[in-house]
Amino acid sequence: MTRHTDDDGDAGESNEATESSDGGYEGPTPGVPESGRDEQPSVFVPDEGEAAETDATAGDRAATDGGVESASAGADSTELDPDAYDPVDVFPGGDLDLREGADSCYKCTSCDTSCPVAEVDDEFPGPKFQGPEQWRLKRKDDHDIDESITSCSNCMRCDDACPSGVPLSQMHNEARGQFVERQMEKLSVEYIRNRVLANYRTSASLASMFPRTASFAMNFGPARWAMEKVMGIPKERDFPEFATETFREWWKARGGAQVENPDKRVAYFHGCYSNYNTPEVGKALVSVYEHFGYEVMVPPQKCSGTPMFANGMLKDARRHAETNVENLVEAIADGADVIASCTSCSLSLRQEYPELFDLHGIDDVAEHTFEALEYLRIHEDLEEALDEAGGLDDERAFAYHAPCHARNQGLSRQAVETFRDVDGVKMEDVGDSCSGISGTYGWKEEKYEKSMEIGAEMFEHMEDAEGEVGMTECPTCAMQMEHGTGYEIEHPLQLLEDALGA
Amino acid sequence: MAINSDVLVIGGGLAAITAAVSAAREGADVRLVSHKSSTLRQASGLIDALGYVPATEPAKPLRDGPPTAGRNLDRDEWPDPEGPLADPFEGIDRLPESHPYRVVGSDALREGLDLFDDLAGDAYRGGHTDRNALVPTFGGAVKPTARYPAAAEAGLASDDRPMLVVGFRSLTEYDARAFAGRLEAAGVPFDAAGAEVEFAEAFRADAKITRLAKALDHDEEIDGVPAREALAKAVAPHLHDVVDEAGGVDRVERVGFPAFLGDDRGEEVREELADRLGADVFEIPMGPPSLPGLRLEDRLFDAVDAEGVRFETGNPVVGVESATDGRVETVAVDRKGRTAPYGADAFVLATGGLVGKGLDSDREGVREPVLDLHVDQPDDRYEWFVDDAFGDQPYARFGVRPDERCRPTDAEGTVQYENVFAAGGVVGGADAAREKSASGVSLATGLAAGRQAATEANQ
């Protein structure tokens, strides 16, 4: 059964409401994709045999902040008269039309000063070049995309810095996708290594079949030496341990949701890491949400695409997105909002999906997705609940790092503020620097040192902080924090679970 | 449910921070919401109050009809502004009556500057006097300013010690020799020389300012030599470049650099360079990318945090969600596609002016996009400007028009919302670029609006 809900996620009395064929309902109807365009990539990723005619189907919003829309904003490609729309036709071949975004740049360089890579790597020309300038250059047929695009770590801080609504990360993603597709040698070690890193889910699902063996084998000295030599994966890094029981296995074993509530439903997008490596985060999420009376759904899902975007593997990302969108749209139809415990997963579903792909229902998924703590802060009186719970029994101090991708969703302070008045919790924000790992960036031999240089400031501030336990929402930031300080790292949902006694 | 606080401040610049801290110090529970990283990072880091009083009447009566918009008709002419002013407070009475300083009063400016001194601490200078300091900026101009970073202190134009200004070929936005020439042409009371040295050349030609700052912060090795030592060595041969009027050579007593001398450890970098060079070292404030702006942002947000203000950056306030009886109850915050309500007893709008996008314009008109407040403007677009680019441009004074409690009013002068207060660039009436008053207006109106909002919330 398809259940329609009000836009604010409150199912209310609308259980009965089915969409009438006379079109009485005019607003966006969750679960019923309104985009309605055929499934084709809106960014240039030619599938084999696909002609270049798939041009110019940018999403409803091309910009990152709603401030700037593409020239084809909201246009329905099936209704476009090929002779009538000019800005897109100027540029052949299916690129996103980001001209308006490029034109919005007034060269203030705020993006460059916010770029953690440019701060340590003077070979990297910075987001202003990678974005609007490269976008213009590559209009010309004889211009290759500059290889330096692969040095962008996709932290997306430039989006947050731009006062003029230039869709920088969208431009970077597109350029990187094109570089990898058109210019990168597919048999090169770098390509293969990047593809393996980007497809972490594939390796992780294999490793999870024999978690103990995998955890040992992946960190076995000679194996690591070989990996660095052959694959370019730095031997300094420790591979994360694989859980002996994945989150999904646990979920199945416990018999799924323990709370049923058609009025308060959430679909949990756990992503790869909470499933294979840190199921305790997923379990904490379930217990917190059930504590507040939510029915938790765990739809089938694949990788959110974050590591694939960062490596320009847009085809892989799109393939995974098809599965995710299909299943999440179904959950939204059942009255759920989508929540993620990883800030990169939520950012991907909210921002990169509608910016880069044109899938049936993708805008609905974007609009219904939230980060897990953010969602509770909007819909529940969290402060009151924490106050009533009375705090922790023992004093605990944390050094909290806000992931760049949390920053981009306006979430960089939420953990610190949520726990500010909780008895027994002392949480210090270790500052606004980037951890430096940026997903797969720090997992590349040639980037390892830069990654650690970027992270140096965070390590220092962590050591200065009183807490000896680190805290962050992002699994790869957590790896870097642990790598640089040796601290154990927790997720805010785990602390929330303890503080609520959930 | 709404995310609630006593006072909600919308914006992330100097005015928003001032309002948030002022309200918090009155006992209010304050939340600050801003769309993007603070515009402070594009600011020079200088805190001006009032440097000039520009003429509001043309030198001869304007010709009839609309401005000529660049056509060669008899163009209007405007007298030069009065200034630089030695004392900003002394000029306030001569500003137009609708100027924010006249609306909130000069005490608000004084207290705003006091508050700034408290928040900026030892990183800033100038608080010992009401008088303006004259600080050279990287175009070679001298700017009257009320407060300036400690890093710029040794560069003051009122100081008569001989000065060397250092430049780098790879920093194309800045020419040290032209800078020194302009300073001398401006009649400064000291001898100055500019020298281009090899240091930034060790980096790629378009390496970012932040890269150079980081290298100095961490004293990274440049071709085997620690960065600070390398920089001092590059400058040392030029310490006797200054030639006085009589043709004599003086050893310089102070050396100016573009503002990239470290980020977190600027003081340490300056001290080491000073030690190695045997001369005071100072930074020349630059346009964006501006490290003095970045440092000020860091410092002020630390202060905001210390005051217990909650803040979040990344999502815009897009409109009033609910209002009753002339009061805003909640505003809508766009969280990547869906809005969430934020409620408060009082709101401060500090979203900036035309550049900061607190005001929006198209061919039809100028509007305030967040709360849709009234922006006073001539109906005819041709009356938005005058011919003389440096004349009294009407558009420069566009903005919301507050009453004496900083509440924006409609065309009839009636308060639009009882519990909405405005501060900073979104407030009209000042010609900040010509007056050199942008920071002071933010401090004065921020302080007043923050206090009024707290009073409103406490009722």
HADDOCK unambig.tbl for C-alpha pairs under 7 A between the chains (distance, minus, plus):
assign (segid A and resid 108 and name CA) (segid B and resid 288 and name CA) 6.02 0.50 0.50
assign (segid A and resid 109 and name CA) (segid B and resid 288 and name CA) 6.46 0.50 0.50
assign (segid A and resid 109 and name CA) (segid B and resid 289 and name CA) 5.72 0.50 0.50
assign (segid A and resid 110 and name CA) (segid B and resid 42 and name CA) 6.80 0.50 0.50
assign (segid A and resid 110 and name CA) (segid B and resid 289 and name CA) 6.50 0.50 0.50
assign (segid A and resid 113 and name CA) (segid B and resid 210 and name CA) 6.06 0.50 0.50
assign (segid A and resid 113 and name CA) (segid B and resid 289 and name CA) 6.31 0.50 0.50
assign (segid A and resid 118 and name CA) (segid B and resid 208 and name CA) 6.49 0.50 0.50
assign (segid A and resid 118 and name CA) (segid B and resid 211 and name CA) 6.30 0.50 0.50
assign (segid A and resid 119 and name CA) (segid B and resid 208 and name CA) 7.00 0.50 0.50
assign (segid A and resid 119 and name CA) (segid B and resid 210 and name CA) 5.26 0.50 0.50
assign (segid A and resid 119 and name CA) (segid B and resid 211 and name CA) 4.15 0.50 0.50
assign (segid A and resid 119 and name CA) (segid B and resid 214 and name CA) 6.52 0.50 0.50
assign (segid A and resid 120 and name CA) (segid B and resid 211 and name CA) 5.76 0.50 0.50
assign (segid A and resid 122 and name CA) (segid B and resid 203 and name CA) 6.39 0.50 0.50
assign (segid A and resid 122 and name CA) (segid B and resid 204 and name CA) 5.74 0.50 0.50
assign (segid A and resid 122 and name CA) (segid B and resid 207 and name CA) 4.80 0.50 0.50
assign (segid A and resid 122 and name CA) (segid B and resid 211 and name CA) 6.60 0.50 0.50
assign (segid A and resid 123 and name CA) (segid B and resid 204 and name CA) 6.32 0.50 0.50
assign (segid A and resid 125 and name CA) (segid B and resid 206 and name CA) 6.86 0.50 0.50
assign (segid A and resid 125 and name CA) (segid B and resid 207 and name CA) 6.94 0.50 0.50
assign (segid A and resid 160 and name CA) (segid B and resid 36 and name CA) 5.40 0.50 0.50
assign (segid A and resid 160 and name CA) (segid B and resid 37 and name CA) 6.06 0.50 0.50
assign (segid A and resid 160 and name CA) (segid B and resid 314 and name CA) 6.21 0.50 0.50
assign (segid A and resid 161 and name CA) (segid B and resid 36 and name CA) 5.77 0.50 0.50
assign (segid A and resid 161 and name CA) (segid B and resid 37 and name CA) 4.90 0.50 0.50
assign (segid A and resid 162 and name CA) (segid B and resid 36 and name CA) 6.90 0.50 0.50
assign (segid A and resid 163 and name CA) (segid B and resid 36 and name CA) 6.29 0.50 0.50
assign (segid A and resid 350 and name CA) (segid B and resid 336 and name CA) 6.49 0.50 0.50
assign (segid A and resid 367 and name CA) (segid B and resid 336 and name CA) 6.82 0.50 0.50
assign (segid A and resid 367 and name CA) (segid B and resid 337 and name CA) 4.86 0.50 0.50
assign (segid A and resid 367 and name CA) (segid B and resid 338 and name CA) 5.72 0.50 0.50
assign (segid A and resid 378 and name CA) (segid B and resid 1 and name CA) 6.26 0.50 0.50
assign (segid A and resid 378 and name CA) (segid B and resid 2 and name CA) 6.72 0.50 0.50
assign (segid A and resid 378 and name CA) (segid B and resid 3 and name CA) 6.42 0.50 0.50
assign (segid A and resid 378 and name CA) (segid B and resid 340 and name CA) 6.97 0.50 0.50
assign (segid A and resid 379 and name CA) (segid B and resid 1 and name CA) 5.49 0.50 0.50
assign (segid A and resid 380 and name CA) (segid B and resid 1 and name CA) 6.94 0.50 0.50
assign (segid A and resid 407 and name CA) (segid B and resid 314 and name CA) 6.57 0.50 0.50
assign (segid A and resid 408 and name CA) (segid B and resid 314 and name CA) 5.56 0.50 0.50
assign (segid A and resid 409 and name CA) (segid B and resid 314 and name CA) 5.59 0.50 0.50
assign (segid A and resid 409 and name CA) (segid B and resid 315 and name CA) 6.79 0.50 0.50
assign (segid A and resid 410 and name CA) (segid B and resid 312 and name CA) 5.76 0.50 0.50
assign (segid A and resid 410 and name CA) (segid B and resid 313 and name CA) 4.95 0.50 0.50
assign (segid A and resid 410 and name CA) (segid B and resid 314 and name CA) 3.94 0.50 0.50
assign (segid A and resid 410 and name CA) (segid B and resid 315 and name CA) 5.58 0.50 0.50
assign (segid A and resid 411 and name CA) (segid B and resid 312 and name CA) 6.84 0.50 0.50
assign (segid A and resid 412 and name CA) (segid B and resid 312 and name CA) 7.00 0.50 0.50
assign (segid A and resid 413 and name CA) (segid B and resid 312 and name CA) 6.20 0.50 0.50
assign (segid A and resid 417 and name CA) (segid B and resid 310 and name CA) 6.95 0.50 0.50
